[in-house]
Each structure stands twice: as structure tokens, then as C-alpha cells.
Amino acid sequence: MTIKLDQVIEAIECVDDIFTSFWDTQTGETFYLADSVLNGEMDEDLATEIENDPERFLRFPTKYEIHELVKRNAWREKTMKIKKIVWLLLGLVGLGLGALGAVLPLLPSVPFLMLALFSFGKSSEKLHSWFTGTKLYRDNLESFVQGQGMTRRAKLKIMGTVTLLMAFGFCMMLRAGLVLPCCILAGIWLAHILYFVFGVKKYNPDQES
């Protein structure tokens, strides 16, 4: 049996701190059960019937519960908007740095463009679709995303940048006498080099043309 929307609205509006409304799924009628503590009296027969057959009598939500639900949904929507803004900003930062990396010899473009791709996918379908259609994406990231690998130039730029940054950190820690952290950093650097040399396939766009 279905219940009419007007009946639901009326039942919720009539509910207060004293009465709780229930819907009888068999007859389709609405019942109001008074709180014995606040009202001083209660329909014992109706209370017993509701307790013995909870699947038949469905309780309507109170105004407080609806208010809390609305507040929770409003907070969830506000949180989602904030997250989208954060992802959008990260995408724009990744896009800007990726575009610079496509021009500057030492700045890698692939990690930043990957950040832009992921962030736009989280924040805006329009921006994501626009970005995947740009020449910047096709020339620098499309082959890697499709599992075809990376160009030799892109791999060298990433390895070169990471090597310079790690070398700086290695020298600073070595001057401070931090031998163990230097060994750990060297191991990370070696793993990074091995991954890009042997783990990432070399992509040659000239072979497809």
C-alpha cells in the first residue's frame, strides 16, 4: 500500500513533543500516540499493538529529525563544494606547472599534468573533457595514460629533476652527518631511476605515423 504525500506532510506537521505519528500499512490510516510522561495519559491498547507488530506500524519522522537531516545534507553539500574548489585549484596549479614543464628543459610536465587530469576529474567534467582534448595533453600525457609509455625526453626530464632535488637533500644531510638518511635517500633515488628506465615503456610517436 502506498501513502499519499499530503498524508505524510499532515502527519509530520501535527507531531509535537507530546504526540508521535504512525502509519498503518494495512489500513493506510495515520495514528497519533501520546507520550505518557508529557501528556499524563496514553492509549495503552494502541501502544501495545504498535509494539507487538512494528512492521505494520511505521513511525513518521519528527520535525527535529527532519531538521537534523536537512542540516546534515546542507553540510554535506557545503563540504562537497569546498572539495570541488580545492580539486579545481590543484588542477589549475598542475595545469600551469605542466605547461611550463612542456617548455622548460628541467621541469617535468607529466607529474603535474597527471595532477591536473586527476583533479579536473574530481572537480569538473567540463574541464576534464576540455583538458583531455588539448594538444598539451595529447603530446605529453595521452600515451602514458593509455599505457603506451613515455617519450625519452619526458623520462629524462623527470629523472633529471628528481636527481637534482635528491642530490641537494643528500648533500645537506651528508654535511649534517646523517649517514642513515643519506643511504635511504640514495636507495629511493636508485629505485626511481630503475623504475623509469625499466618500468616505464619508451614511447616513440614517430612509429605510429
C-alpha positions in Angstrom: 0.0 0.0 0.0 1.3 3.4 -0.9 1.0 6.5 1.2 0.0 10.0 -0.2 2.4 12.9 0.1 -0.3 15.1 1.7 -0.8 12.5 4.4 2.9 12.4 5.2 3.1 16.2 5.4 0.0 16.4 7.6 1.3 13.7 9.9 4.6 15.5 10.3 3.1 18.9 10.9 0.7 17.6 13.5 3.5 16.0 15.5 4.9 17.8 18.5 6.8 16.9 21.7 3.7 15.1 23.1 2.5 13.0 20.1 4.3 10.6 17.8 2.6 9.7 14.5 2.4 6.2 13.0 1.2 5.0 9.6 -0.8 1.8 9.5 0.4 -0.1 6.4 -2.7 -2.3 6.4 -5.5 0.3 6.6 -3.5 3.3 5.3 -4.6 5.4 8.3 -2.5 7.7 10.5 -2.4 7.3 14.3 -1.1 9.6 16.9 0.3 8.1 20.1 0.7 10.5 23.1 3.7 10.4 25.4 2.5 9.2 28.9 5.2 11.3 30.7 4.4 14.6 28.9 0.7 14.1 28.4 -0.2 12.2 31.5 -2.1 9.6 29.6 -1.5 7.1 26.7 -3.6 4.8 24.6 -2.3 1.5 26.1 -4.0 -0.7 23.5 -2.5 1.2 20.6 0.9 1.3 22.2 0.8 -2.5 22.7 -0.4 -3.1 19.2 2.4 -1.0 17.8 5.0 -2.8 20.0 3.7 -6.2 19.0 3.6 -5.5 15.3 6.3 -3.0 14.4 6.3 -3.9 10.7 2.7 -2.9 10.4 3.0 0.5 12.1 5.7 2.8 10.6 6.7 5.8 12.6 6.8 9.2 10.9 10.0 11.2 11.4 9.7 14.1 13.8 10.3 17.8 12.9 13.6 17.6 14.8 14.8 14.6 12.8 13.9 16.3 9.6 15.6 19.4 10.7 18.8 17.5 11.5 18.6 15.6 8.2 18.3 18.9 6.3 21.3 20.3 8.3 23.3 17.2 7.6 22.6 17.4 3.9 23.4 21.1 3.8 26.7 20.5 5.5 27.4 17.6 3.1 26.7 19.8 0.1 28.9 22.6 1.5 31.7 20.1 2.1 31.4 18.8 -1.4 31.6 22.3 -2.9 34.7 23.0 -0.8 36.3 19.8 -2.0 35.5 20.6 -5.6 37.1 24.1 -5.2 40.2 22.5 -3.7 40.4 20.0 -6.5 39.9 22.7 -9.1 42.7 24.8 -7.7 45.0 21.8 -7.6 44.1 21.1 -11.2 44.8 24.6 -12.3 48.2 24.5 -10.5 49.0 21.2 -12.1 48.0 22.6 -15.5 50.1 25.7 -15.1 53.2 23.8 -13.9 52.7 21.1 -16.6 52.5 23.7 -19.3 55.8 25.2 -18.0 57.3 21.8 -17.9 56.5 21.3 -21.5 58.6 24.3 -22.4 61.4 24.4 -19.7 64.1 21.7 -20.1 64.5 20.7 -16.4 60.9 20.9 -15.2 58.9 17.7 -15.8 55.5 18.0 -17.2 54.0 14.5 -16.8 53.5 14.5 -12.9 51.9 18.0 -13.0 49.7 17.1 -15.9 48.7 13.9 -14.1 47.7 16.0 -11.2 45.6 18.2 -13.4 43.9 15.2 -15.1 43.0 13.7 -11.7 42.0 17.0 -10.1 39.8 18.0 -13.0 38.2 14.6 -12.9 37.2 15.2 -9.3 36.0 18.8 -9.7 34.6 19.4 -13.2 33.6 17.1 -16.0 33.7 20.0 -18.5 37.3 20.9 -17.6 38.3 17.3 -17.6 36.8 16.8 -21.1 38.4 20.1 -22.3 41.8 19.1 -20.9 41.9 15.7 -22.5 41.2 17.4 -25.8 44.1 19.8 -25.6 47.3 19.5 -27.6 49.2 19.8 -24.3 47.5 16.6 -23.0 47.9 14.7 -26.3 51.6 15.5 -26.7 52.7 14.9 -23.1 50.3 12.6 -21.3 48.0 10.7 -23.5 50.4 7.9 -24.4 51.3 7.4 -20.7 47.7 7.3 -19.6 46.9 4.8 -22.4 49.7 2.5 -21.2 51.9 3.2 -24.2 54.7 4.6 -22.1 56.6 7.9 -22.1 58.8 9.6 -24.6 62.5 9.5 -23.9 62.5 13.3 -23.4 59.8 13.2 -20.8 61.6 10.3 -18.9 64.9 12.2 -18.9 63.3 15.4 -17.6 61.6 13.6 -14.7 64.7 11.7 -13.8 66.9 14.8 -14.1 64.7 16.9 -11.9 64.3 14.3 -9.2 68.0 13.6 -9.3 68.8 17.3 -8.7 66.4 17.6 -5.9 67.6 14.4 -4.2 71.2 15.4 -4.7 70.6 18.7 -2.9 68.9 16.9 0.0 71.7 14.3 0.0 74.4 17.0 0.3 72.6 18.8 3.1 72.1 15.6 5.1 75.7 14.5 4.5 77.0 17.8 5.8 75.0 17.3 8.9 76.4 13.8 9.4 73.1 12.0 8.8 74.5 8.8 7.2 71.5 6.6 7.5 69.0 9.1 5.9 71.6 9.5 3.1 71.6 5.8 2.5 67.8 5.7 2.5 67.6 8.7 0.1 70.2 7.0 -2.2 68.1 3.8 -2.2 65.0 5.8 -3.1 66.9 7.6 -5.9 68.1 4.3 -7.3 64.6 2.8 -7.2 63.3 5.8 -9.0 65.9 5.5 -11.8 65.3 1.8 -12.2 61.6 2.3 -12.4 61.8 4.9 -15.2 64.5 3.1 -17.1 63.0 -0.4 -17.0 59.4 0.0 -15.6 58.1 2.7 -17.9 57.9 1.8 -21.5 59.6 4.1 -24.1 57.0 5.7 -26.4 58.0 6.7 -29.9 55.3 8.8 -31.6 57.1 8.6 -34.9 56.5 4.8 -35.1 52.7 5.4 -35.3 52.9 7.8 -38.1 
